[in-house]
Every structure is written in C-alpha cells, then in structure tokens.
Amino acid sequence: MSLDVVAEVERQHRLLASWLSSTAGPSVLEALRAAHADGFSMVTADGHVLDRPALLDWLAGAGNSRPGLRILTSDVAVVADLDGSVLVRFLETHVEQGHTSSRRVTALLRRDRTVLRWAHVQETPLPA
C-alpha cells in the first residue's frame, strides 16, 4: 500500500478533528477546502448527499462545534489503484465526551500532480 494514501487519510482527519474541536485558525479550514477536488461528492452516514459547496459551507460554520472530539483512523486498505486515482477503505472512529461511534468509509482520491485530492466519500455507520 502506498504510504502517501495512509498519510493523506490521517492528515485529512487530523485537520477535520482540529477544525471541529478547537478554535483552529483559518489556515486549517483552507487546508480542508484545498483537499477536496472540484466535483467532490459525499454520502454521509445518515444518507444525505453533499456536493463540494455544501460540504465546505457546513465546515465553515462548524468550527469548534464539537470541543474535545478526537477522530481516529485505522484499517486503511487500498481497494483499487486506478490510473490517476485510488479507491481506499478505512475505519473512522469519533471519540467525544465518553461516547464512541464508528463508520466504515470508502473514498476515491485523485492524484493531482504531487497531492491526493478527495473526489468522493461514502460513510456507513457501524452499530454501537
């Protein structure tokens, strides 16, 4: 498995946890914005479909909305290494105020020069 894929999954979730759980500066939000490809889409754990503008609008208003949140990623596996993209699956676990919830995530990451950009995400919640 390409280490850059694991590093990108971990990086993205560190940024997300930082943004949602603290008074992180605008550079964190900008890094989150830059990581998502034009045409990005997401199927959330509750079944809603978000496009890139909807996700970015939600993120802009969600800074420090979940103090203490930790997001852990594990079991990262490359499902398919495609020409110009990689399909990855991983476990995402949210820990907050003594409560833990997990979801299995599948994501399509596009290679854009020397970086990976998030093109699509589908989250499936796991039973508690």
C-alpha positions as CSV (number, residue, x, y, z in Angstrom):
1,M,0.0,0.0,0.0
2,S,1.2,3.4,-0.8
3,L,2.2,5.3,2.3
4,D,1.0,8.6,0.8
5,V,-2.5,7.2,0.9
6,V,-2.3,6.3,4.6
7,A,-0.7,9.7,5.3
8,E,-3.4,11.6,3.4
9,V,-6.2,9.8,5.3
10,E,-4.6,10.5,8.6
11,R,-3.8,14.1,7.6
12,Q,-7.3,14.9,6.5
13,H,-8.8,13.5,9.7
14,R,-6.3,15.4,11.9
15,L,-7.3,18.6,10.2
16,L,-11.0,17.8,10.5
17,A,-10.7,17.0,14.2
18,S,-8.7,20.1,14.8
19,W,-11.3,22.3,13.0
20,L,-14.3,20.8,14.7
21,S,-12.9,20.5,18.2
22,S,-11.0,23.7,18.7
23,T,-10.6,27.4,17.8
24,A,-8.3,26.4,14.9
25,G,-7.3,29.3,12.6
26,P,-8.4,29.9,9.1
27,S,-5.4,28.0,7.7
28,V,-7.0,24.7,8.9
29,L,-10.2,25.5,7.0
30,E,-8.3,26.4,3.9
31,A,-6.3,23.2,4.0
32,L,-9.6,21.3,4.3
33,R,-11.0,23.2,1.3
34,A,-7.9,22.6,-0.8
35,A,-8.0,18.8,-0.2
36,H,-11.4,18.4,-1.9
37,A,-11.5,18.1,-5.7
38,D,-13.8,20.0,-7.9
39,G,-16.9,17.9,-8.4
40,F,-16.4,16.3,-4.9
41,S,-19.4,14.4,-3.5
42,M,-20.2,12.6,-0.3
43,V,-22.8,10.3,1.0
44,T,-23.0,10.9,4.8
45,A,-23.5,8.3,7.5
46,D,-27.2,9.3,7.6
47,G,-27.7,9.0,3.8
48,H,-27.5,12.7,2.7
49,V,-25.7,13.5,-0.4
50,L,-23.4,16.6,-0.3
51,D,-21.6,18.3,-3.1
52,R,-18.4,20.3,-2.5
53,P,-20.0,23.6,-1.9
54,A,-22.5,22.1,0.6
55,L,-19.7,20.4,2.5
56,L,-17.5,23.5,2.5
57,D,-20.4,25.7,3.7
58,W,-21.1,23.2,6.5
59,L,-17.4,23.1,7.5
60,A,-17.2,26.9,7.6
61,G,-20.0,27.0,10.2
62,A,-18.8,24.0,12.2
63,G,-15.6,25.3,13.6
64,N,-15.2,24.5,17.3
65,S,-18.7,22.9,17.3
66,R,-17.5,19.7,18.9
67,P,-15.0,20.5,21.6
68,G,-12.9,17.5,22.7
69,L,-13.6,15.5,19.6
70,R,-11.0,13.0,18.5
71,I,-11.1,11.3,15.2
72,L,-9.1,8.1,14.8
73,T,-8.5,6.2,11.5
74,S,-7.4,2.6,11.2
75,D,-7.6,-0.4,8.9
76,V,-6.7,1.7,5.8
77,A,-6.7,-0.5,2.7
78,V,-6.4,0.3,-0.9
79,V,-9.3,-1.4,-2.7
80,A,-8.2,-0.4,-6.2
81,D,-5.2,1.6,-7.6
82,L,-6.6,3.1,-10.8
83,D,-5.0,5.3,-13.4
84,G,-4.9,8.7,-11.7
85,S,-7.0,7.7,-8.7
86,V,-7.0,5.3,-5.7
87,L,-10.1,3.8,-4.0
88,V,-9.5,3.4,-0.3
89,R,-11.4,1.9,2.6
90,F,-10.8,2.6,6.3
91,L,-12.4,2.7,9.7
92,E,-13.2,6.1,11.2
93,T,-13.9,6.4,14.9
94,H,-15.2,9.5,16.7
95,V,-14.5,9.8,20.4
96,E,-16.2,12.6,22.2
97,Q,-17.3,13.1,25.8
98,G,-17.0,9.4,26.6
99,H,-19.0,8.3,23.6
100,T,-17.5,6.4,20.6
101,S,-19.1,5.9,17.2
102,S,-17.5,4.3,14.2
103,R,-18.2,4.2,10.5
104,R,-16.6,2.3,7.6
105,V,-15.6,4.8,4.9
106,T,-14.8,4.3,1.2
107,A,-13.1,7.2,-0.5
108,L,-11.9,7.9,-4.0
109,L,-8.8,10.0,-4.0
110,R,-7.5,11.6,-7.2
111,R,-3.8,12.2,-7.9
112,D,-3.3,15.8,-8.7
113,R,0.4,16.3,-9.5
114,T,2.1,15.5,-6.2
115,V,-1.0,15.5,-3.9
116,L,-4.1,13.4,-3.4
117,R,-7.5,15.2,-3.6
118,W,-10.7,13.8,-2.2
119,A,-13.2,13.2,-5.0
120,H,-15.9,11.1,-3.3
121,V,-16.6,9.7,0.2
122,Q,-19.3,7.2,1.4
123,E,-19.7,6.7,5.1
124,T,-21.5,3.6,6.5
125,P,-22.2,3.8,10.3
126,L,-21.4,0.7,12.4
127,P,-23.6,-0.4,15.2
128,A,-22.6,0.9,18.6
